[in-house]
Amino acid sequence: MQKIKSLMARQGLKSPQESMTDLSPVENFRIPSKEELREMREQPVDPQAEQEIINSIEEVYFSGDSFDMVRHELEKLPPELNLQELEEYRDKLKGQQAAVSKKVADLILEKQPSYVKELERVTSLQTNLQLAAVICTNARRQLSLAKEGFTEASLGLLANQRRRQLLTGLLKSLRTIKTLQRTDVRLSEMLEEEDYPGAIQLCLECQKAASTFKHYSCISELNSKLQDTLEQIEEQLDVALSKTCKHFDVTHYTKVQLAYTLLGKTQTAMDQLHMHFTQAIHNTVFQVVLGYVELCAGNADTKFQKMQYKDLCTHITPDSYIPCLTDLCKALWEVMLSYHRTMQWHEEHDNEEASPAPDGNDTAGSDESNRSYVKKKLEHGLTRIWQDVQLKVKAYLLGTDMSNFKYDDFIFVLDIISRLMQVGEEFCGSKSEVLQESVKKQSVNYFKNYHRTRLEELRMFLENETWELCPVKSNFNIAQLHEFKFMGQSRSPSVSPSRQASAANVADTSLFQQYYQGGNPFEMQIDNKEDEAEDVLASNGYESDELEKNVYQDYDSDSDVPEELKRDYVDEQTGDVPVKSVSRETLRSRKKSDYCLNKVNAPILTNTTLNVIRLVGKYMQMMNILKPIAFDVIHCMSQLFDYYLYAVYTFFGRNDMYESSGLGLISSRLRTTLNRIQESLIDMEAAGENAASHGPSEERKEKVPSPHLSQLVVLTASGTLYGLAERVVATESLAFLAEQFEFLQPHLDTMMPAAKKPFLQQFYSQTVSTASELRKPIYWIVAAKAIDYEQMLLLMAGVKWDIKEIMSQHNVYVDVLLKEFEQFNKRLGDVSRHVRIPLPVSNVLWEHCIRLANRTLVEGYANVKKCSNEGRALMQLDFQQFLMKLEKLTDIRPIPDKEFVETYIKAYYLTENDMEQFIKNHREYSMKQLTNLVNVCLGSHINKKARQKLLAAIDDIDRPKR
């Protein structure tokens, strides 16, 4: 800095602050004078050059007012100063300043006309505001003069008008007082005539007028009399209202409602009405039950009138139970009908009042509020009234033990309650949970005893069943049975078939519409008791025990078969035999086996199967009346199927030797089902029970002893393929029964309560669907005995496998095995002449036989002690010969367990490393079979250590199976 100052002193220059004054910010942006502007305009202008000069100005000059230009320029100076360069740089800055100044001057001149114009507008606005101020001042002065001139005259006119109005009101009040004194006499006359609506209307008008002039002493006494009269009218109205609860009369009820409307107590009347209905229900049922109790008690000294209703119900005798229940329901019907007609009256009345347009909004709003309250109160009262009815009937139902009732009487009681629940559903849409629960308590106990008897009968039938084919027509369907006719009908159980045609005409009409004018839905119960009893039995499928036993006889001869079952086929609807009847031999010739003809013929079922199907139909009919115990009935139906399935398995499928074959003959689902049935339904202790037993426990009462196969059924004769015909009839009748249950599933699903539907789904998925799975264990026993697999093993043991030449002829054991299959095929044909063998059955039989044969081949190969490569080729030749001949005997493709044999034979060619992997991947072979592969195939090619390693691998695989 000192160098700069010394240089400037030598040159005779001023300090930077003095010399740069023309570059200060103030001068940089001062407004040029007119002479300067004129000089600037006169100078030649190059806009592009000026713009370039402006653009060359550094950005920092435009940053803000706080920017110090002098300091900025000094800091930019180089250490070594050159005067000429400084002057040139100063000229450049001056040029930039001149360009900016000229640009500012041009902008000022450009905006000057706008400034002048805006200034003129402001001046004009100021002038207009001054004029407005003058106008406002004059207006206020004129208003003040008008106020002073007219006020006194206006007040005088108003005072005179007010005096006139007061005098007119006084005259009107005097006339009203005169009228009130006269109406007191007229009101007394109307009360004597019992014209309550008119009296109330007059009384209310007088009260309204009296309340206006209550400050006059002359009418104060009249006002108190009117109030007493009004209270007396309300008391009489309440009595009249209570009479409508038992016998509804439209005219009477209309007058009462009109009177309450005039009183403005429509809502209070509705509250009182519900109290009267509640009291009417209690008084009605008490009087009905009390009458029967006193009648049956005779001269007993017990004071029944002081008893509670619940205690009174326990004194009803069995003989008077049904008549009392009928009268009870009749009386309750009258009360509910009165309530229903009351609701109907209000609906019609509301429609009439809502049709004309209201005159006043306030009145219309009040009426609408009252109508809404009454409607809600009546709708709420429906549930409340029905709840009271249910509780009264429930106390009556549970007051007597009905376990000893006759079946007809029990069903008749349930029919009455069913009709009452129908009334409840139409009355308020209720499902009658209270009634259902009480009926359920009585019905479950009764039905369980009935079901227990049927299970015992089913056990007897199964133990006497010879598993012979029951001849039915080819298009047989359970819908043709009498027990299932109800599925195509929609009628009440209480309506007999003879009256069904007439009942169909009112099927779509509610009970309240049918008996609106008179009558009672419970009267027909007594009027047609004899017909109904017969109809209830028929519609619910309960014939007498003697009739049921006639259907099921010992099946050892045709003489014991019911006559209708001896026919070729029977029309279930008419019971007639077709005119063109055919003989039994002709029928048998028609029923060629599916095994031979592969066509669908008559279903395979037994008399016991038909019995179970009929029982299912009876149970389903029972559910139509016993809806509260639908779950229990369906549970018992499932027990019928469970017991039948368990019996078929016990008779034909239980064999420990073949179950332990390891081939999964019984699936885990089927085994679980069988275990469940055995634990929940089968009484395993019954066989070992001695005479000194104190009787079965409660748990055992629910169980049935395991059935025993009839001695007439022989399953050990090879000529009949070990009872194949009986096995086919048993398994296929079970499959047919399962199909019928599948057919009935949608109907059962609609009857089952929503909370219990998982039980039904589980029953179908885990029990019904497993019926066909019983074919495997049952036919496995036949397949295991039909062919002599032991002989084949002996023949294979005599074959020499360590040969040195490739053989072109297969071994003899293959021909022997094929001959066994041909003989099996022939015996299948013989059996099919007596009993049709469906294609699934023949497929299962062939599959079992082939599977057993192939596993026997592998077992035979596993017994080989020495084997050469030529011997392995002979094994393949034998197996291929067996397959080629076998494929001509059966249509099953692919051949079962074909890969099982081929894989084992090919394993003879494996190396040591491949054999170890083979052992890990093929666990379907037994330890013996895998050990044989190691010893025979690799015995001479590996050392002892390697052999021990492979044998240890086999042992590791076999250890978890132990």
ABEGO torsion letter per residue (X at the ends): XAAAAAAAAAAGBBBAAAAAAAABAAAAABBBBAAAAAAAAABBBBAAAAAAAAAABBAAAAAEAABBAAAAAAAABBABBBAAAAAAAAAAAAAAAAAAAAAAAAAAAAAAAAAAAAAAAAAAAAAAAAAAAAAAAAAAAAAAAAAAAAAAAAAAAAAAAAAAAAAAAAAAAAAAAAAAAAAAAAAAAAAAAGBAAAAAAAAAAAAAAAAAAAABAAAAAAAAAAAAAAAAAAAAAAAAAAAAAABBBAAAAAAAAAAAAAAGAAAAAAAAAAAAAAAAAAAAAAAAAAAAAAAAAEABABBAAABBAAAAAAABBAAAAAAAAAAAAAAAAAAAAAAAAAAAAAAAAAAAAAABBBABAAAAAAAAAAAAAAAAAAAAAAAAAAAAAAAAAAAAAAABBAAABBAAAAAAAAAAAAAAAAAAAAAAGBAGAAAAAAAAAAAAAAAAAAAAAAAAAAAAAAAABAGBBBBBBAABBAAABAAAAAAABBBBAABBAAAAAAAAAAAABBAAAAAAAEEBAAAAAAAAAAAAAAAAAAAAGBBBAAAAAAABBBAABAAABBAAAABABBBAAAGBBBABBBBAAAAAAABBBAAAAGBBBBBBBBAAAAAAAAAAAAAAAAAAABAAAAAAAAAAAAAAAAAAAAAAAAAAABBAAAAAAGAGABBAAAAAAAAAAAAAABBAAAAABBAABAEBBAAAAABBBBBBBBAABBAABAAAGGGAAAAAAAAAAAAAAAAAAAAAAAAAAAABBAAAAAAAAAAAAAAAAAAAAAAAAAAAAAAAAABBAAAAAAAAAABBAABABBBABBBAAAAAAAAAAAAAAAAAAAAAAABBBBAAAAAAAAAAAAAAAAAAAAAAAAABABBBAAAAAAAAAAAAAAAAAAAAABABOBBBGAAAAAAAAAAAABBAAAAAAAAAABAABBAAAAAAAAAAAAAAABBAAAAAAAAAAAAAAAAAAX
